[in-house]
């Protein structure tokens, strides 16, 4: 299952054993809390959707060198995944 419709989602080869979470806040300059909350809710729904599938989450390498609303959010999402998803893969682009 592929969640998202952007450039990344369009090039992923779908697999039955994975949920590819390729959507959400894509603008790293975004400061609109509504956008972040929408992704939080969607991730929580997908994390509980099917525990026999691996959740593949696309994050960002900028969490290492920037402290912005966006990078703090990405770290929060990664932490949630590590805590609540039994099988996951976090890819930092």
Backbone as CSV, one residue per row, in Angstrom:
resi,resn,N_x,N_y,N_z,CA_x,CA_y,CA_z,C_x,C_y,C_z
1,UNK,0.844,-1.174,0.000,0.000,0.000,0.000,0.890,1.239,0.000
2,UNK,0.571,2.195,-0.847,1.302,3.459,-0.910,0.370,4.574,-0.458
3,UNK,0.794,5.294,0.566,0.039,6.436,1.055,0.725,7.686,0.514
4,UNK,0.049,8.420,-0.335,0.612,9.624,-0.918,0.432,9.634,-2.419
5,UNK,0.632,10.778,-3.010,0.452,10.916,-4.443,1.489,11.817,-5.084
6,UNK,2.521,12.159,-4.323,3.562,13.045,-4.841,4.599,12.315,-5.669
7,UNK,5.681,13.009,-5.974,6.735,12.467,-6.826,7.314,11.166,-6.274
8,UNK,7.585,11.130,-4.994,8.156,9.933,-4.384,7.184,8.761,-4.465
9,UNK,5.932,8.995,-4.110,4.920,7.933,-4.136,4.741,7.361,-5.544
10,UNK,4.924,8.187,-6.535,4.714,7.743,-7.913,5.791,6.800,-8.429
11,UNK,6.963,6.797,-7.811,8.053,5.944,-8.307,8.271,4.694,-7.448
12,UNK,7.522,4.541,-6.398,7.658,3.368,-5.529,6.947,2.181,-6.170
13,UNK,7.598,1.044,-6.125,6.960,-0.201,-6.543,6.186,-0.751,-5.350
14,UNK,4.876,-0.807,-5.469,4.030,-1.266,-4.379,4.331,-2.717,-4.023
15,UNK,4.197,-3.032,-2.731,4.393,-4.392,-2.237,3.273,-4.716,-1.264
16,UNK,2.846,-5.946,-1.247,1.769,-6.371,-0.362,2.167,-6.371,1.106
17,UNK,3.460,-6.503,1.383,3.906,-6.621,2.764,4.342,-5.296,3.396
18,UNK,4.140,-4.172,2.699,4.584,-2.874,3.206,3.513,-1.801,3.065
19,UNK,3.567,-0.856,3.994,2.824,0.389,3.861,3.868,1.475,3.665
20,UNK,3.902,2.074,2.501,4.840,3.151,2.208,4.166,4.477,2.555
21,UNK,4.664,5.140,3.582,4.105,6.412,4.020,4.869,7.534,3.318
22,UNK,4.424,7.865,2.114,5.118,8.838,1.257,4.229,10.055,1.061
23,UNK,3.804,10.629,2.164,2.937,11.807,2.084,3.187,12.689,3.298
24,UNK,2.505,13.790,3.353,2.601,14.664,4.517,3.228,15.993,4.193
25,UNK,3.805,16.592,5.217,4.421,17.908,5.093,5.685,17.778,4.250
26,UNK,5.683,18.383,3.088,6.851,18.274,2.215,7.674,19.560,2.181
27,UNK,7.089,20.653,2.623,7.791,21.933,2.636,8.500,22.092,3.980
28,UNK,9.809,22.040,3.982,10.572,22.125,5.233,10.490,23.498,5.890
29,UNK,9.934,24.477,5.211,9.750,25.805,5.791,8.357,25.988,6.392
30,UNK,7.523,24.979,6.295,6.141,25.051,6.778,6.106,25.272,8.287
31,UNK,5.268,26.202,8.717,5.057,26.448,10.144,3.582,26.401,10.500
32,UNK,2.787,25.779,9.652,1.348,25.661,9.862,1.070,24.387,10.664
33,UNK,0.699,24.541,11.928,0.472,23.398,12.812,-0.590,22.453,12.262
34,UNK,-1.565,22.982,11.547,-2.607,22.142,10.956,-2.013,21.091,10.022
35,UNK,-1.028,21.485,9.220,-0.392,20.548,8.289,0.308,19.410,9.044
36,UNK,0.984,19.755,10.131,1.676,18.740,10.914,0.684,17.829,11.634
37,UNK,-0.376,18.393,12.154,-1.381,17.592,12.852,-2.067,16.613,11.906
38,UNK,-2.304,17.044,10.691,-2.911,16.154,9.701,-2.026,14.932,9.455
39,UNK,-0.713,15.136,9.335,0.200,14.008,9.127,0.278,13.141,10.380
40,UNK,0.273,13.749,11.570,0.284,12.967,12.815,-0.894,11.991,12.847
41,UNK,-2.077,12.495,12.555,-3.274,11.652,12.591,-3.198,10.529,11.559
42,UNK,-2.749,10.859,10.380,-2.663,9.852,9.320,-1.648,8.768,9.677
43,UNK,-0.496,9.166,10.209,0.510,8.184,10.588,-0.030,7.270,11.686
44,UNK,-0.690,7.831,12.679,-1.247,7.006,13.755,-2.277,6.020,13.208
45,UNK,-3.077,6.455,12.271,-4.063,5.562,11.664,-3.369,4.441,10.891
46,UNK,-2.335,4.773,10.147,-1.633,3.767,9.349,-0.794,2.835,10.225
47,UNK,-0.240,3.354,11.318,0.573,2.524,12.209,-0.279,1.435,12.849
48,UNK,-1.538,1.720,13.098,-2.415,0.730,13.692,-3.228,-0.042,12.677
49,UNK,-3.063,0.297,11.414,-3.881,-0.269,10.339,-3.674,-1.763,10.155
50,UNK,-2.441,-2.170,10.088,-2.171,-3.566,9.782,-0.802,-3.931,10.352
51,UNK,-0.780,-4.560,11.483,0.490,-4.837,12.151,1.332,-5.917,11.503
52,UNK,0.801,-6.595,10.499,1.629,-7.605,9.845,2.370,-7.037,8.630
53,UNK,2.262,-5.734,8.442,2.977,-5.083,7.340,4.059,-4.164,7.889
54,UNK,5.149,-4.053,7.146,6.213,-3.127,7.520,5.799,-1.710,7.126
55,UNK,5.990,-0.755,8.038,5.735,0.654,7.735,7.041,1.275,7.261
56,UNK,7.038,1.814,6.069,8.210,2.488,5.510,7.923,3.981,5.535
57,UNK,8.726,4.724,6.310,8.508,6.161,6.517,9.681,6.937,5.930
58,UNK,9.359,7.972,5.189,10.388,8.809,4.569,10.597,10.062,5.414
59,UNK,11.788,10.184,5.955,12.136,11.304,6.823,13.147,12.199,6.104
60,UNK,14.003,12.854,6.873,14.949,13.796,6.271,16.308,13.749,6.972
61,UNK,17.358,13.907,6.199,18.701,13.986,6.774,18.935,15.289,7.526
62,UNK,18.130,16.294,7.265,18.347,17.596,7.908,18.081,17.565,9.411
63,UNK,17.582,16.448,9.952,17.401,16.370,11.405,18.742,16.438,12.134
64,UNK,19.837,16.176,11.417,21.155,16.208,12.028,21.756,17.604,12.131
65,UNK,21.341,18.516,11.271,22.023,19.807,11.263,21.112,21.022,11.344
66,UNK,19.801,20.803,11.492,18.884,21.936,11.588,17.927,21.717,12.743
67,UNK,17.544,22.808,13.391,16.534,22.754,14.445,15.387,23.665,14.016
68,UNK,14.433,23.077,13.321,13.275,23.819,12.833,12.016,23.075,13.257
69,UNK,10.880,23.696,13.054,9.617,23.028,13.338,9.528,21.724,12.545
70,UNK,9.963,21.763,11.313,9.923,20.606,10.423,10.807,19.471,10.946
71,UNK,12.049,19.756,11.312,12.944,18.692,11.771,12.510,18.161,13.135
72,UNK,12.020,19.019,14.012,11.498,18.530,15.300,10.313,17.599,15.072
73,UNK,9.465,17.947,14.108,8.315,17.120,13.767,8.761,15.766,13.225
74,UNK,9.732,15.764,12.324,10.219,14.510,11.753,10.797,13.608,12.848
75,UNK,11.536,14.190,13.794,12.063,13.405,14.909,10.926,12.832,15.750
76,UNK,9.897,13.612,15.958,8.727,13.157,16.714,8.061,11.968,16.005
77,UNK,7.902,12.080,14.702,7.281,11.006,13.930,8.130,9.729,13.992
78,UNK,9.434,9.883,13.841,10.327,8.726,13.923,10.222,8.050,15.290
79,UNK,10.170,8.839,16.335,10.046,8.293,17.685,8.732,7.538,17.857
80,UNK,7.666,8.085,17.335,6.365,7.416,17.402,6.432,6.062,16.703
81,UNK,7.028,6.038,15.534,7.141,4.806,14.757,7.946,3.765,15.535
82,UNK,9.074,4.171,16.096,9.910,3.229,16.849,9.158,2.643,18.048
83,UNK,8.289,3.435,18.639,7.555,3.007,19.826,6.359,2.122,19.492
84,UNK,5.623,2.460,18.446,4.336,1.812,18.205,4.261,0.880,16.994
85,UNK,5.267,0.851,16.186,5.227,-0.022,15.009,6.164,-1.206,15.227
86,UNK,5.647,-2.413,15.175,6.501,-3.571,15.414,7.506,-3.826,14.287
87,UNK,7.183,-3.407,13.078,8.080,-3.623,11.939,8.094,-2.333,11.109
88,UNK,9.251,-1.713,11.008,9.332,-0.428,10.316,10.689,-0.238,9.658
89,UNK,10.717,0.702,8.749,11.946,1.145,8.120,11.836,2.652,7.948
90,UNK,12.782,3.386,8.501,12.800,4.839,8.357,13.909,5.188,7.375
91,UNK,13.528,5.877,6.315,14.474,6.278,5.280,14.647,7.780,5.345
92,UNK,15.867,8.217,5.577,16.151,9.662,5.643,16.757,10.106,4.314
93,UNK,15.983,10.903,3.591,16.418,11.402,2.295,17.063,12.770,2.430
